[in-house]
């Protein structure tokens, strides 16, 4: 600062004499315009006196030269110091310093730059007490971030926003990218490593045929060979049950009156996998149509040549979208406890569990949130919502997903029971099973114990030409969704207005309330996210959303007037083909009757996919939210905040287009490298090896050893 003052004094002194001389002569010229030379005590007699217009020009020129010299000298010294020790990444930001206090307030937007700087000692140390100075200070990013408050990562899979923290999506993306890199880095590279990791995770040796499975994985470059925890979650409770009981239970439930099932399996090691039994409609063609998924799995395993390595088994499949095996928590907990102790019990000879609850709540740990939540299963409005649809969660906090699997759990997030057709259509819930029945299904929720398989239906490889343009060529920045009104049966007897797809379309097109609070508009990394900005939803939604039902009302009862009510309630638009869908940067994916059949196609398109679901899928352990897609809650309470973070405001300002592009492209690459047919085969191959062992009466002989 002293150096700056001395230079300023020198420059002013250097230019003051001629400048003041010109000002003096200019004033004299007004009184004596014909005088060309003049002598005064102040001026030399050789100084010319010029005409009025010429005086203005020279005065302006000299003034500009003074300023150029002054600031050029300043920036040469302070912007580009001569002694540069090394290149560092820094942040320059104006600050206000009050020596009478202990706090420095950052009063403008910080910007990251890569520039060669050295420390300038004492630049802020010469201020007198109580004075303010706008200057540049060299600040470490860590120091600046430390001034922000942290958000709460809750055990229910949600992040609770602290207004004094930075925008939480920055933290979620950083955390997820680090987790994904760590997962890839620690993956087993050899059979020996895979066996060691298997024992570490599950406390037992791998199943018979594990070496053949590893050969397939290695040959076909299947990535993340350790990430099959979903199989363990599905089969762990069966390890605690006497396998003789399991075989009886499985066989007696292959054919049940008024229940559609089919059973695939083999009698010996040499036999091919085939259809062994079924309880399906009598029409032969319908039998094979409903068993299409099981047949597709068998065909893939046979074509890969791995079916011969799978021991004998019988696997019964549920051909419908929805899961069926609601689990009694006490029974499930007893089975898991025995399994973890390496013991079994006879479930057929045990008393039936007695639970104080009924319906959905019987599937929850009594210590979880749902059993004590004040849920009105018969009321017309969703849990924790006002009639007008505004959130009324505790303390009106904003939340985002940090653990997608846990966030799907209705026991941890009981409002899900009033926001999704899977649960709403049954009111308080169906009665839980008194037995743990092995049953394969497309999409069990976290409350069900159906066994999840890798579904080959609706798999796509390459997209048709024009369906996947470059990000910069996608001209529509609205959030897009188009589909049928699936997800629930529509009748006067069912509270279908609470189902997820109905609430989604209403969320996008209901303009009754004028205020919409958007979190963190314009908040850059390292800045306080704040409480949000109130905007008019009636202006924002039509311009930023393209969400509507397509075709005509389905799954509804004409006789009671429900179909007519749906037709009147919503605008029904035309379906969008793959080429036109490729024009959208942002696409929403939400559950239908159960699992999303379109997710594979959507994530392959390189669009930024926002996914809302309550169903864990076979690949959930093998994909990373906030890296490959954007997770949103099923009630869509976080969707406006999440969407505007990437897309920006009504004018497209304050968005993060580059992050959306990064997620979209990463999702497409993931789809083509982690969701190939080889990956489906690897999952189902390992699943059937594990299932054949746990169902065997001689489990020890069904174990692989190096």
Secondary structure, 3 states (H helix, E strand, C coil): CHHHHHHHHHHHHHHHHHHHHHHHHHHHHHHCCCCCECCCCCCCCCCECCCHHHHHHHHHHHHHHHHHHHHHHHHHHHCCCCCCCCCEEEEEEEEEECCCCCCEEECCCCEEEEECCCCCCCCCCCCCCCCCCEEEEEECHHHHHHCCCCCEECCCCEEECCCCCCCHHHHHHHHHHHHHHHHHHCCCCCHHHHHHHHHHHHCCCCECCHHHHHHHHHHCCCCCCCCCHHHHHHHHHHHCECHHHHHHHHHHCCCCCCCCEEEEEECCCCCCCEEEEEECCCCHHHHHHHCHHHHHHHHHHHHHCCHHHCCCEEEEECCCCECCCEECHHHHHHHHHHHHCCCCECCCCCCCCCCCCCHHHHHCCCCCCHHHCCCCCCCCCCCCECCCCCECCHHHCCEEECCHHHHCCCCCCHHHHHCCHHHHCCCCCCCCECCCCCCEECECCCCECCEECCCCCCCCCCCCCCCCCCHHHCCEEEEEEEECCCCCCECCCCCHHHCHHHHHHHHHHCCCCCEEEECCCCCCCCCCCCCCEEEEHHHHHHHHEEEEEECCCCCECCCCCHHHHHHHHCCEECCCCHHHHCCEEEEEEECCCCCCCCHHHHHHCCCEEEEECCCCCCCHHHCCECCCEEECCCCCCCHHHHHHHHHCCCCCCCCCHHHHHHHHHHHHHHHHHHCCHHHHHHHHHHHHHHHHHHCCCCHHHHECCC
